[in-house]
């Protein structure tokens, strides 16, 4: 860099910094003014238009003083005093936006697009013929005319009276005009400036940028102001011509910076994915936080959050800034909603593991269901907030969710019924995992109570899935929770048993059942019950105290063995199905057997 600067060189540097620093740190400027509480005068079209022009001109003048002092100093960076004066000058920059109705701009874009709209409006006003301020109506003139809108002559630029909201009663550049300012700017940018400060700034910057920046607005978009704290501004003024070539309102050096930032972001996400793969994998049947799901959404959220400072440092504007900001904001809120769901799942598994609950138990399922519902609610709230930031009103989003939710509810009513059924099963706990239950025609051991169905393992090891809505709407018999298990069978003896033997046998069976330690003494029934076809039947009925099916079988077997011994000791025989066949013959078609005493032997006469 040269030690001294010519006047022309000084003017060029001043032009660069007037434009570059115009809105670069406007939001951060908080320096005091003579009366910082004095509001901008927007009481009439005259006050609004005059105030806008004077405020922008005054800001240019103050910034020129700071940049000229720096240009003549020979230093690489601004001095602390110059930065303080710069912030003092920029304290009013944010207030210039107050002259515009930016209510239709998405909240996430107001910090950047609003500043661009101010510059575009300034470009338009500096290139067209304006009436004198005295010819612009004041508030009294507007009231006499009974009009709430005033249009700048020979233009489509409107100033309207705001009737609702925080700016009620103010005349602002209409939201429709603000939305069309890019169109107006492109229609007039080829016109010459009308001999004001913007003309000199444009000429200086065009000479400095080798003709690549034709307007102050283009100079603003291509300014490397965000790097002025780490790279000397004098170096940035010497960028080669190829680096200042503009593509889609963004210079090549800015595109290179964006590409580098995108590459770093992709590498961070891929690194997070590799970290996730190295974390221990908790199986489906094991409890414990599933940390593997956490790194990727955290990385996406981190990269999306870093996008804003990167855009500010590179000073990206125009349509690329709008697109990138929308994508960045959507990524932030989607990843935040994704993270909320994952955190809910991790919290559920951590609670289950810390309380040493069975992985498939109903308590575990209730905890998982509750935390996931909380995660879903949090995710929906985050998405609604994100939609509001992107310019979709919250009430419209809620209305859309309501209509969409109704359609989903009608289309998936069976699924929702099963989900509610699972919730009722989890809350009421009619059975637990491991219990043996009988539901309708199915009987088996409960293996899992999911969000849609209950799975049973039948005695033949088949897996039966029963919809949860069917479980809550039918009778469920919990066989495991029975305090006693009924035993009912018949002891069948032959007809050759005498009455005395029967009475002794009935009494003996009753006594051995009474003596058994696991029988309920008040429910024992042992009676001579029936004359069957081939046996005399003794009914034996009692209840066993058995905590599970294996115990029931074991104790029943013991009772049966004792009855068998009792029957054998009494000399009584167990009956088995028998049938006696008596055959009668007539003399007309049969010949008596030649062997007397053997009536069963005969000869058919037809032989």
Buried (B, 14 or more C-beta within 10 A) or exposed (E): EEEEBEEEBBBBBBBBBBBBBBBBBBBEBEBEEEEEEEEBBBBBBBBBBBBBBEBBBEBBEBBBBBBBBBBBEEBEBBEEEBBEBBBBBBBBBBBBBBBBBBBEBBEBBBBBBBBBBBBBBBBBBBBBEBEEEEEBBBBEBBEEEEEEEBBBEEBEBBBBBBEEEEBEEBBBBBBEBBBBBBEBBEEBBEEEBEEBBBBBBBBBBBBBBEEBBBBBBBBBBBBBBBBBEEEBBBEBBEBEEEBBBBEEBBBBBBBEBBEEBBEEBEEBBEEBEEBBEEEEEBEEEEBBBBBBBBBBBBBBBBBBBBBBEBBBBBBBBBEBBBEBBBEBBBBBBBBBBBBBBBBBBBBBBBBBBEEEBBBBBBBBBBBBBBBBEBBBEBBBEBBBBBBBBBBBEEEEBBEEBEEEEEEEEEEEEEBBBBBEBBBBBBEEEBBBBEBBBBBEEBBBBBBBBBBBBBBBBEEEEEEBBBBBBBBBEEEBBBBBEBEBBEBEEBBBBBEEBEEEBBEBBBEBBBEBBEEBEBBBEEEBEBEBBEEEEEBBBBBBBBBBBBEEBEBBEEBBEBBBEBBEEBBEEBEBEEBEEEEEEEEEEEEEEBEEEEEEEEEEEBEEEEE
